[in-house]
Amino acid sequence: MTVNKTILALIGTSRKKSAYNILKMFESELEKYNFTMEYAFLHKIEFCRGCELCLIHGIGKCPNFADVEEIINKMSKADVLFFATPVYCDFISGIMKNFIDRMVYFMHRPWLFDKHSFLLATTKYSGGKETLDYLDNVARRWVCFPIGRLIVRMSLHERDPEPIAKEIKKLSKEIHTKVLKNQKPKLGLYDLSYFRIMRVMITFAKKELPLDYEHWKEKGWLESDFYCDANIPLSKNLLAKFIESRVQKALNKL
Ligand SMILES: Cc1cc2nc3c(=O)[nH]c(=O)nc-3n(C[C@H](O)[C@H](O)[C@H](O)COP(=O)(O)O)c2cc1C
């Protein structure tokens, strides 16, 4: 069975080199399953000014909104978001980090529930795991759950491209299957407790950030177990409830 699906590659480098070439390899495999890959280079985006207007009044009030508007529109239409970054000093590139900073409102008012993510890091050799663990964390906070990841050590790949070519073939098939199945995300304690800690914080800061509070109220998140329909393990949910009550108690004492 084939699907017509769109992937948006969010690229944390200005170079059409390693990360881009690996994305191109994914594109040619995923085309076989009727996926279309679009590319968004993130290096032209201005630095986050730290004004928090996106949180206080909405993303449209960001003084640099114009440089992210098109990317956000493309994200809303995509089925899969590929985060693709080179490893810089054992972490994501500054370009990718700036993009995540610019999208900070996703962490307060997430909306990418109907999408999946895939995480890609290219490196000479080191830092791939740390980099992708951080991106995994971000994707979960955006409620855009990862369906796979790949670290490409270019020093090895340039000597022998065959293993990565095989891996990309296998991963592309898996991406196709997972997107078709579109299973509800299976949540861990981190996801469940983070949701609840956010609720406590958003309620605590309702005067400073009324938009967040109103949004949470309107979505029913002030009473629910999570942002969206998901597989919620009972025991982990109970533990998350307990964590929420402890955080609430600590805040009440302030
Ligand atoms: C500023 C900078 C920092 C880097 N830090 C690391 C590193 O910590 N570990 C590593 O193995 N490679 C490191 N590299 C190499 C890049 O991760 C690697 O060349 C990557 O594939 C480049 O991706 P690109 O060609 O898509 O820009 C670094 C490169 C630069 C420019």
The ligand as a Gaussian input file, in Angstrom:
#p B3LYP/6-31G(d) Opt

LIG

0 1
 C       32.152000      23.914000      14.883000
 C       32.230000      22.452000      14.617000
 C       32.213000      21.573000      15.672000
 C       32.286000      20.187000      15.451000
 N       32.260000      19.339000      16.504000
 C       32.377000      18.003000      16.305000
 C       32.396000      17.096000      17.403000
 O       32.242000      17.471000      18.567000
 N       32.557000      15.780000      17.150000
 C       32.729000      15.318000      15.875000
 O       32.932000      14.117000      15.723000
 N       32.642000      16.140000      14.810000
 C       32.486000      17.467000      14.990000
 N       32.421000      18.319000      13.903000
 C       32.350000      17.765000      12.538000
 C       30.902000      17.799000      11.997000
 O       29.987000      17.247000      12.933000
 C       30.760000      16.974000      10.713000
 O       31.732000      17.380000       9.786000
 C       29.352000      17.080000      10.127000
 O       29.148000      15.974000       9.300000
 C       29.150000      18.352000       9.312000
 O       27.838000      18.369000       8.733000
 P       27.494000      19.260000       7.469000
 O       28.495000      18.860000       6.391000
 O       26.091000      18.882000       7.089000
 O       27.637000      20.687000       7.863000
 C       32.367000      19.703000      14.116000
 C       32.392000      20.617000      13.049000
 C       32.324000      21.976000      13.283000
 C       32.315000      22.936000      12.125000

